[in-house]
Amino acid sequence: MDSIDGKVALITGAARGIGAETARLLVRRNVKLVLTDLDEAPLEALAAELGAENVVAIPCDVCDLAAMEAAVATGIDRFGGIDFVIANAGIASYGSVLGVDPLAFKRVMDINVIGVFHTVRAALPSVIERNGYILVVSSLAAFAPAPGLAAYNASKAGVEHFANALRLEVAHQGVMVGSAHMSWIDTPLVQDAKADLPAFKEMLDSLPGPLSRTTSVDACAKAFVKALAGRQRHVYVPGWVGAIAAARNLITSPLGARETLKHTPRLLPKMDEEVRRLGRSTSARNVALEDKAVDPG
């Protein structure tokens, strides 16, 4: 029997990108799904695509612990429990520490860090009961920072260490914890940044070798499904990200930062000017969803 056959997975940030594609692959492996996202229309469309017998979809904000607890309770009532958690919801902000909108910076931290805590906190009792597995979605950015993305870098480093601490707490209870670290994936997050900011695309193009390349959402989703099946401690997408992780001290050393520092004096002011002209420090989609979170009516 398939090692994940008949299991139940909670996925946050499930409406688009990696979350949605992972959901599609898991349904094909006979996994039942509890899907959450603040973006209601594509979430409901995905649920309809995957079938009501396979999915319960709950629009909610990971920043709201009570809402996440209610979503988990709905999933448990429907499918009996939660075996897997993919804490995937995440956003990014644009601009330097001096240029970014402080509220956008805070929203990144709230979703990417506090949202992961809320997700895990809500689901953990059921995951412990079923000796399950939690995958915390971090990033290459956890150990390879980029100027103009300080909030994203900090949040992904934070959730990596959250996963490390959680792993120690729950190992004796039969729960395994992994962290996922991806380079640039062709998600709405990356697509929006490229569309909004020519300086962001220039930054990507200036990176050496494979660091400048974008990986497909499908490849990332397949890696996530493999991680659930194998209860992996670390997931690297593409695989060479693991070598960067092993060399993280070198990456942030004067030698490792030398290439980035060549381009930062030109690209960072350009990015800040582009952000100023946009009138926002995150994607238009995020701004609309933030407005909805503040005023759901």
N, C-alpha and C positions, 0 to 999 in steps of 0.2 A: 504493500500500500504506500502511496505517496506520503511523505513525512508531514505534509501540511494538509492533507486531505481531510475535509470535515471540520477544520479549525475555524476560528472566528478572529478577524483582524479589525482593529480600530485604526483608521488613517485620518489624520488631520491635514488640512490643506489639500483636500481630495478633489476639488472641482476641476483643476487644470493640471497640466504639466506632469511632473513625476508622480504626484499622488494619484491622478486619474489613470495614468498608464499602468501603474502598479496595481491599481484596483482591477483593471481589465485582465491583467495576467493572472491575478489571484483567483478571480471568478472561474477562469479556465481550469484552475487546479482544485476546484470544488471548495474554495474558502468562502465563508460567509463574511459580509463586510458591514461595518459600522463606519459611515463616512460623515465627516464634518467639514464645513467650510463656511466662511462668512458670505461668499458669493453664491447666492441662492439659486439663480437661474441655471448656471452650468452644472451645479451640484445635482439639481433635480433632473436635468437632462441626462447626466451620467447614470443616475439611479434608474431612470426609465430604460436606458440602453442596456444596462446589466441585468435588469429584471427584478421585480419586487420580491421574488422568492429568495433572492441572493443578497439583497441590500436593504439596509435601513439608512436613510440619509437625513441628517439633522443639521440645518443651518444654524451655526452659532459661532461665537467669538472665543478663541482659545484664551483670551485675556480675562474671561468671565469664568471663574472656577465653578460657580453654581450651574452655569449652562453646560459646562463640560461634564459635571457630575450627572446632570439630567440626561445628557446624550448617552453616557455610558450606561446609565440605568435602563434607558430605552433599548439599547443594544442587548443588554443582558436579559431583559424581559423577552426580547424577540428570539434570541439565539442561544440563551442559556449561560453565556459567559464570554470573557475576552481572553484569547490565547496570545495574540500578538498585538503590539502597539507599534505603529510607525508615526513618530512625532515629527511630522513633515512640514507643518505650517511655518512659513517664513517670508519675510519681505526684506528689502534693502532701501537705504536712503542714499542720496547723492550729495556730494560736496565735501569740502575740507572741514575740519573741526571748527574753523572760524566762519565757514560759509554755509554750513548745513543749518536748516531750520531745527532749533532745539526740540520742538514738538515731534518732528519727523524722526529725529535721533531716538527720542524716548519711545516712540511707537515701535521702532525696530526692536529695541531691547525688550519691550513688553511682549511682543508677539514671539520673538525668536528665543527668548530665555524664560520669561514668566509663563508664556504659553506652553512651553515644553514641560515645565514643572506642573502646571495645571493638568495637562494631558496625562502625565504619569501619575500624579496624585489621584486623579479620578479613577483611573483604570487599574491601579496597582493591586488593590485587594483581590479582584477577580483574576488578575494575571498570576498572583501568588497562589491562589487556590488551584489554578490549572497548570502550575509549573511552566509558565509561558516565557515569552521573549519580548524584549523591548528594543526597538531600533530608534536611536536618537539621531536625527538628521543634522549633522554638522556640515563641514565644508573643508576644502583645501585652504580656505581663508582662515581657518583656525590656527594654521601654522605658517602661512605664506601671505602676509598682509599686503594690501594695496592702498596707496594713498587715495583719498576721496571716498573711501568705503569704511571708515573707522567703526561706525556702528555695526555694520555687518561683520567685520573682522572680529570685533569684541564679542558680539553675541555668539558667533560660531565657536570661538575659543571657549566661551563660557559654557555652552552646552556640551562640548566635548568633555570638559572636566566634570560637569554634572553627571554625565554618563559614567565616567570613571568612578565617581563617588557612589553612585547608585549601584553599580556593579558589585562593589564591596559590601553594600548594605543588604542586598537581596540574594547573594550567591547561596547562602546557607538555607534559603527558603525555596531553592530549586528554580530560581528565575535567572535567566541569562540576559545580559545587556550588551548591545553593540552600538558603535557610533559609525555613521556614514560620512565619508569625506569625498566630495566630488570636485573636480575642476569645473570649467565652464560647461554647463549643460544647456541645450537649446530649449529653455523654458520661457514662459512669459516674462519672468523676472529679467533674464538676460536680453530677451528680444526688446522689452520696453526700454531698458537702459541704452541699448544700441540706437533705438529710434529717437530717444530723447536727447542723447548726448553724443555728438561726434567725438568729443574728447575721450569718452569711454571706449568707443571702438578703436580709436588711435592707441589707447593704452593697451588694449588686447593685442593689437597688431605689433606693438613694440616688444611684447614678451618673447623670450627666446623659445625656439623649438616647439615642443608639444604644449607648452604653457599657453600658447596663443590659440589653440584649436578648441572648437566646441564639439562636445559629444552629444549624440542623440538622446532624447528622452527615453526611447525604447531600450537602448543599451543600459541606461541607468536603472530603469524599472526592472529589467532582467536581473541586474546585480542585487537589487533589493529583495526580489523573490528568492534568489539563491541564498541570501543572508538569512532570511526567515527559515528556509528549509534546513540550513546548516547551523543556525544559531551563532552566527559569526560574531567575533569580538570587534573586528574592524571591517569596514567595507570601503574599498578604494575604487573610484570610477574617474578615469580609466585606471588600470592597475598600477601605472607608473606613479600615481599619487602616493602610493605606499613608500616609494623611495624618497619622495619629498618629505613625508612624515618622519622618516628615519633620520633625515638630515635637517630637521627643523632648526637646530641651533646654528647651523651654517647659513640657513636661509635668512635669518635675522642678524647675522654678523655683518660687519662693515664690508667684507668681501661679497657676501651674498646679496647685500642691498645695493651694491655698486651700480648694477645695470638699471635698476629702478630709479636710483637717484639721478641718473643722467637725464631722464625724461620728465621727472616730477616738476622741476622749475618751469617747464613750458606747459605741460598738460594740466597741472592742478589749477593754476589761475584760469585757464581756458574752461575747465569744467565748472569752476565757481561762477564764471560769467554766464555760461550756458544755463546753469541752475537759476541764476538771478533772472535771466530772461524768461525762463519757463514760469517762474513765480511759484515753484513747488520743488521740494527736495526729495520727491519720490514719484512713482509712476502715477499717471492720471487714474488708472484703475484702483490703485491703493487709496488715493484721495477720496474717490467715490465710496469705497468700502468703509473708510474711516468715518465719513459723514453718516453712513448707514449705522455704524456701530454706536455713534454718539446719539443719533436720532432714528431708532429702528422703525418708528412710525412713519 
